[in-house]
Amino acid sequence: MSAPPSSRTAGVTGSSCGRTSSTGRAAAAFLDPHDCVVSKLVAFRDKDRAFAAALLREGIVSAATLRERIGALPEDVDARVLQAILAWLGHAVADGALDIDIRAIRDEYAEEEAEAANSEVAETSSPLNVPGAVLEES
């Protein structure tokens, strides 16, 4: 998906941008945090909503600007996706859902990692996986 038409970049210009004879007329450009969050919300995964909520909570992005950018998404974005994003944003702001428990998300991820590691240990500790191991018949 391409960036929305309202996509903004924060360009670094002027004499303080670190231009030297080797960089010439080059100027740095950075993705605006609002556009980053909108692209994450279009994906609408749990981790992306957690990311968006964290940036909203910390004041890095504003709900009003997000609504504006969501409204400027290309027409090929499914209307149901737009409705889901706007509904999430409305609930997140109105219901105080921005106070999500990041620790719970981290704990869930750590549990998944531990389960994966345990299953690998179980697989490698099986006598069938030990070179030269012979199973005794009962």
C-alpha positions as CSV (number, residue, x, y, z in Angstrom):
1,M,0.0,0.0,0.0
2,S,1.3,3.4,-0.8
3,A,1.5,6.3,1.7
4,P,-1.6,8.4,2.0
5,P,-1.7,11.6,-0.1
6,S,-1.4,13.6,3.1
7,S,1.8,11.8,4.0
8,R,4.2,14.2,5.6
9,T,8.0,14.0,6.1
10,A,9.9,16.1,8.4
11,G,12.7,17.5,6.3
12,V,15.9,18.8,7.8
13,T,16.9,22.0,6.1
14,G,19.1,25.0,6.7
15,S,22.7,25.3,7.6
16,S,22.3,23.2,10.7
17,C,21.4,20.0,8.8
18,G,25.0,18.8,8.7
19,R,25.6,19.5,5.0
20,T,29.2,19.3,4.0
21,S,31.0,19.3,0.7
22,S,30.6,15.5,0.6
23,T,26.8,15.6,1.2
24,G,26.1,18.5,-1.1
25,R,22.4,19.4,-1.4
26,A,21.2,16.2,0.3
27,A,18.6,16.7,3.0
28,A,17.3,14.1,5.5
29,A,13.6,13.2,5.5
30,F,11.8,11.3,8.3
31,L,8.4,9.6,8.4
32,D,5.9,11.6,10.4
33,P,4.8,9.7,13.5
34,H,1.1,10.1,12.7
35,D,1.6,8.4,9.3
36,C,3.6,5.6,10.9
37,V,0.7,5.0,13.4
38,V,-1.9,5.1,10.6
39,S,0.0,2.5,8.6
40,K,0.2,0.3,11.8
41,L,-3.5,0.7,12.4
42,V,-4.3,-0.3,8.9
43,A,-2.5,-3.6,9.7
44,F,-4.7,-3.7,12.9
45,R,-2.6,-6.4,14.7
46,D,-2.6,-6.4,18.5
47,K,1.0,-5.3,18.6
48,D,0.3,-2.4,16.2
49,R,-2.7,-1.2,18.3
50,A,-0.5,-1.4,21.4
51,F,2.1,0.7,19.6
52,A,-0.5,3.3,18.6
53,A,-1.9,3.4,22.1
54,A,1.6,4.0,23.5
55,L,2.3,6.9,21.2
56,L,-1.1,8.4,21.9
57,R,-0.6,8.0,25.7
58,E,2.8,9.6,25.5
59,G,1.6,12.5,23.5
60,I,3.8,11.7,20.5
61,V,0.7,11.6,18.2
62,S,-2.7,13.2,18.6
63,A,-6.1,11.5,18.0
64,A,-7.3,14.5,16.0
65,T,-4.4,14.4,13.6
66,L,-4.8,10.6,13.3
67,R,-8.4,11.0,12.4
68,E,-7.5,13.5,9.7
69,R,-4.8,11.2,8.3
70,I,-7.1,8.2,8.4
71,G,-9.7,10.2,6.4
72,A,-7.0,10.9,3.8
73,L,-6.2,7.2,3.2
74,P,-6.5,6.0,-0.4
75,E,-9.9,4.9,-1.6
76,D,-8.7,1.4,-2.1
77,V,-8.5,0.8,1.7
78,D,-11.5,-1.3,2.7
79,A,-14.2,0.8,4.4
80,R,-14.6,-1.9,7.1
81,V,-10.9,-1.4,8.0
82,L,-11.4,2.3,8.2
83,Q,-14.5,1.8,10.4
84,A,-12.6,-0.6,12.7
85,I,-9.7,1.9,13.0
86,L,-11.9,4.8,13.8
87,A,-13.9,2.8,16.3
88,W,-10.8,1.6,18.0
89,L,-9.4,5.2,18.1
90,G,-12.7,6.5,19.6
91,H,-12.8,3.8,22.2
92,A,-9.2,4.1,23.1
93,V,-9.5,7.8,23.7
94,A,-13.0,7.8,25.3
95,D,-12.6,4.7,27.5
96,G,-9.1,5.4,28.7
97,A,-7.9,2.2,27.0
98,L,-4.7,4.0,26.4
99,D,-3.6,2.8,29.8
100,I,-3.0,-0.7,28.4
101,D,-0.7,-2.9,30.4
102,I,2.4,-3.2,28.3
103,R,3.8,-5.6,30.9
104,A,0.9,-8.0,30.1
105,I,1.8,-7.9,26.4
106,R,5.5,-8.5,27.3
107,D,4.6,-11.4,29.7
108,E,2.4,-13.0,27.0
109,Y,5.3,-12.8,24.5
110,A,7.8,-14.2,27.1
111,E,5.4,-17.1,27.8
112,E,5.2,-17.9,24.1
113,E,9.0,-17.8,23.8
114,A,9.4,-20.1,26.9
115,E,6.8,-22.6,25.5
116,A,8.8,-22.7,22.2
117,A,12.1,-23.2,24.0
118,N,10.6,-25.9,26.2
119,S,9.2,-27.8,23.2
120,E,12.6,-27.6,21.6
121,V,14.2,-29.0,24.7
122,A,11.6,-31.8,24.9
123,E,12.3,-32.7,21.3
124,T,16.1,-32.8,21.7
125,S,15.9,-34.7,25.0
126,S,13.9,-37.6,23.5
127,P,15.9,-40.8,23.2
128,L,14.9,-40.9,19.5
129,N,16.9,-37.8,18.9
130,V,20.1,-39.0,20.7
131,P,22.6,-40.5,18.4
132,G,23.2,-44.2,19.2
133,A,20.3,-44.4,21.5
134,V,18.5,-47.7,21.5
135,L,15.0,-48.2,22.8
136,E,14.5,-51.2,25.0
137,E,11.5,-53.3,24.2
138,S,9.3,-54.3,27.1
